[in-house]
Amino acid sequence: MLDRTVDSHVHTAFSAGRDSVSLVVAAAERLGLTELTFADEVGPETGWLPSYLATIRRAQSRTDVTLRAGAEVEAIGTDGWLAFPADLGGLDLVSVAVGALPMPAGLAGPGTVRALVEAGALTRADVVDMLVTVTARALQRVNRYAPTQLARPLSFLGRAGFGAADVDEAAVRQLAEVCRATGTLVEVSERHLAPSARVAAAFVAGGARLAPASDVRQSGDVGRWRYVEQVAGDLTPVAL
């Protein structure tokens, strides 16, 4: 279920990372990885996408590792609208993330959402439903233009102080069905420790595909799995 020779989400110095594309590729080669997906963070003001894509294409000509040129885009509207760059052309995929919860009044960070729940303005079930709905709409919207991945699934809930018991499995199945219908790959994030093994199993039960994602900022951490190994072990049936 989780091919650990693949790293489906890495960053470079083009955005949130520290190292160049070539250094990240070299790290993947040393570990014997077979596939690497670049997913640098982009937004409406991003102007470096052509250089980014060209750099990845040049690197592909010098390595046997399969390189995919992706970008991480944040969902920012309740209708699933995202902070798109001016042009998605040339990208192999879009990794959809939800860093702040889109609400009618605007984006709400984890602290704001926690305060609203504590004040009784929202229930925990409300927040889970809103997050799942926005994520599903964002995936459906982006999938019209490019293949999609789901970055750090539902990790916003943990940052807002929610526990495992707050995550309704039926809601996860609902999101998993959207992932299956859109062909969205669900990332198991080493950096963000998300999703949990229980949620990962719910995604699988709903027909979604999982992939390891280091979400690294530096080349030395590419493809180095601890949390991913734990989740993979929990997903693997134990022989009796």
N, C-alpha and C positions, 0 to 999 in steps of 0.2 A: 504493500500500500504506500510506502514511503521510500522512494529510491534515493538513498543517501549519496549516490554519485552525482546528484543534481543539486544545485543551489539556485532557487527560483527567485531570489530577491537580494541584490547587492547594490551598494551605493559607491559612487566615486567622487573625486574632487570637483566634478561638475556641479554638485549640489551639496548634499549633507555629508559626503565622505571625505576622507583625508588623502587617499591615494589615487593614482592615475588608473585608467583602464588597463594599461599594460601590466602594472603591478598586480592588479586584481586577477588578471588572467594568469599571470605567472604563479600566483598562489594556488589557483585552481589546478594548474598543471602539476604542481608538486604533490598535491593530494590525490591526483588521479581522477578528478572529477570529469564527467563526460559532458555536462551541460551547465551553462551559467546564464542567468538572466539579470541584465542590468535594469534597475528600476529607480533611477534618480528622480528626485522630487521636482515636479514642474507646476507652474501656475500661469495665469494670464500674462504675467510680465516676463516669462522666460524667453530669452532670446538666443540661447546657445544650443537649441535642439539640432540644427543642421550640423554643427561641429561635433556634437555628441554622437550623432548617428554615423557620421563619417569616420570618427575615431574607432567606433565599435566595428564597422565594416573592415577597416584596415587591419584591426587586430584579428579578425576572423580569418584573414588570408595567411596569418602567421602561426595559427594554432590548430590542433585537432579537436580542441574543446568546442562544442557547439555553443555559439554566443547568440543570445536573443536580446534585441534592443527594445526595452520597455521603459515605461515612465510611471511614477506613482502620482496619482491625482486624488485630491481630497473632495469628498462629497460636501457641498455647502448649502444645499437647498432642501426643503422638505419634500419637494417633487423629485429629488434625486439629481438635481443639477450639480455639476462639478466645476471645480476651478480649472477649466480647460486652458491649455496654451492656445495660441492662435491657430496652430496647425498640427493635427495628429498624424499627418502623412509621414510614412517611413517607419513608424513604430510597429514592432511585431506584436505588442500587447500593451494593455493599460492595467496597472495594478491599482485597484480602488481602495481607498482608505477613508476612515471616518475618525478624524482627530478631535473634533468637537461636534456636539449633537445639533443638527439643524432643527430649529424650532420656529414657529411663526414670527417671534420677535427677533430672530437672528440666531447666530451660533452661540451655543452654551458650552463652556468648558466643563471638565469633570467637577471642579469645585462648585460651580454654579448649579449644576444638576444635583449634586449632593445636598446643597442648601435648599433647593426647591422640594426635594423629597423630605428632608427633615422638617420643613415648614408645613408639610401637608399639601402643597400645591400640586405635587405629582406623586403617584405611587410608583413603587419599583416596577410593577407590571407595566405601567404606562411607559416608563423609560425604555424597558426592553422592547415593547411593541414599537415604539417610535424608532428605535435604533434599527431593528430588523426591517421595518418598512422602508426607511430611508436607504438602507444598504441595498435592499432588493431593487428599489427603483433606480438607484445609481447603476447597478450592474446591468439592468435592462436597457438603460439609456446608453451607456458606453458601448455595450455589445453590438449596437447598430453600426458602429464605426470600426471597432477593433476587438480582437480576442481579449478576454478579461481574466484577471486574477483578483482574489480577495485578500487584501493585506491584513495581518494581525486581527483575525476575525473576533469581533465583539470585545476586543481588549479595552475599549472605552469603559465598559461596565466595571472592570476591576479598578481602573483609575478613578472611577466615581465612588468607589467604596462598596461595590456590590460583591456578594459572595457567590459561590457555586450554586447554592440553593435558590438564588434569585433568577437564575437563567432557566427559563421554561423550555424543556426539550421539544415541545410542540412548536415553539417559535423557531428553534434551531432547524427543525425539520422543514418548516416553511421556507426558511432561507436556503436550506440545502436543495430543495426542489427548484428554486430559482437558479441556483448554481448549476444544477444538472441540466435544466432547460436551456441555459445560455452557454453551456460548456465552460463555465468559469472554474478555474483551478483554485482550490482553497489552500492558502499558504499556512503551514505550521511554523510559526515564528520562533526561532531560537532566541532572538533579542527580547521579544515582548512576552515570551512564555504563553503564547496564545495560538490556538484555542486550548482549553483543558482537554485531557484525554477523553472525558465524558462527552464534551461538546464535539470533539473530533470524531468520536464514534457515531454521534448523532448525524453529523454531516455524511459520513460513509453510509449509514443506514438510509439516508435520504437520496443516495445515488450520486453524491458529489465526489470528486477526485481530490486527493491531498498531495501536497508537494512540500519538501523541506525548504525553509527560507531563513537564511542567517540574518538578513536585514542589517548586515555589517556596515560599519563606517570606516573600517581599516582592513587592509588586505590580509593581515595575519589571522583574522577570524573567519575567513571564507570557509564554508563547508566543514566547520568544526562543530560536531553535534553532541550535545548532552541532553538538553530538553527534548529535542527531536527523537533521540534514541529512547527516551523514557516513554514518550507518546507512542512511538512505534511498537514498543514492547507491550504496552497496554492494549494496543489494537490487535496484536497477534494472538490467536487462540492458543492456549496452552495444551500440548498433547498430554493425554492421560495415559 
